[in-house]
Amino acid sequence: MTSPPKIKTERTHDLDLIARMDRECFPEDEPVSLRDAAWWVVTWDGEPVAFAGAKFHLPDNAIYLCRAGVLDCARGHGLQSRLILTRLAWGAKNGARGAYTYTVPGGVHSANNLIRAGFRQFAQQYAWAGWGVCYWWRGL
């Protein structure tokens, strides 16, 4: 019998690693802005397999869950949900009153993970991420 894989989530300052993983997860998208965000990486038996970022949005005293990606080899193991909860805990610890993000059309798995984490859709008056996306909010 083999032992279960060791999964570790930790904050990282290795922006080159985040940029490489972002390109692998989202090859068609513009590269994510790495500035002014806190980043986490999930390793599976020592190999990086997922990443996520969050930024403080001071006028709202909320955090914005910016980008999250899970490599194909690690999908289906709850890593995105784990990263959502990690970032929410970070926001709460640092005094945020809530968290917001958005999902793109077809992002059903991401939307379901957000719903399970307590997020609800909201109508955004200014479509900063575009009109064709779903905006999400959760209080902390």
N, C-alpha and C positions, 0 to 999 in steps of 0.2 A: 504494500500500500504506500502510495506517495503522500508526502505531507502537503497540506494546502499551501498555495503560493503566499509569499509575504508581500502584503500590500501596504504601502506607506504613503501618506499624504503630508507634504511639508511645503513651507514657504520657500521660494527660490528667488535669487537675484541674478540667475543665469539667463539673461535675456536672449543670448544666442540660441540656447536650447529651446526657449519658448518660440522664437522666430522659426526655427527648423520644424518644430511640431505643428505650428500654425500653417506653414506651407504644405505639410503633409496632409493635414486634416482638411484644409480649405484651399486646394490648389487653384481654384477658379476665382477666389475672392481677392480683393485688395489686402495686402498685409495689414495686420492689426497694429494700431499704435501702441507701442509698449511703454510709452512715457506716462508718468503720473499714475501708474497702477501698481497694485500689489499682485504678485503672481504666485500660484501654487502649482506643484507638479505631483502627480501620482506615479510611484514606481511599483512595478510588479516584479518581484524577485530581482530587484536592483535595476531594472530597465525602465526608463520613462515611457509611460503609455497614455498619459492624459495630462491636461493642463487647464488652468482657468485663471481669470483675472477679475479684479474689482477695483473701483475707484470711488473716492468720496466725492459727492456732489454737494458742496457746502451750502448753496442757497436753500436746499431742501433738507440739509442734514441727513442725507440718505446715501446709500451706496448704490452704485451702478454695477451690476454684474455684466462685465464687458464680454469677453470672448471665453469660450470653453470648447475644448475638443478632446475626443477620445480616439486613439488610433484604432483602425479596423480590427487589429489582432486582440483588442481588449474590450470590444463593445459587448453589451449584454450582461455586464457584471455589476451594474449600479455605480460606476465610477463618476458619472456626471452628477447623480444625486448626491454622492459623497462630497463632491466639490461645491455643489450649491450650499449644502449645510455648513461646510467649512467656511465659506465666504460670509454666510449669514452670521455665524458665531463671531467671526472677525469684526464684522460691522457692529454687532451688538456690544462687543467688548470695547470698541472704540467710540461708543456713544451715538451711533446712527439710530435714527427713529424708524427707518424702513429701508427697503431695497426695491429697485426696479430694474427691468430689463426688457428685452423684446425677443420674439421668435419670428423666423422667416416662414413664408408659405412652405408647407411640406415638412416643417420642423415638429412633427407630431410627437416624437419621442422626447424632445426638449420640452415641449408644452406640457406633456404628461408629467415629467419630472418636476416641473415648476408647480403644477397643481398639487402634486403629492407633498411638496414642501410648503404649501399654504399660500401660494401666489394666486391672485385673481386678475382677470383681464380688466383693463380700464381704458376709457376713451381719452386719447391724448389730443389736446387742442392744437399743439404744434407738432407735426410729424417729423421729429428730428431724425428718425431712422427710416422714414418713408411711409407712405400711406398704405402700402400693401403688407404691413407687418402687424403682429399682435403685440400689444404692450401689456406688461405685467407689473403688479405691485404687491408688496407684502409688508406689513408693519413688523417692527421688531420689538 
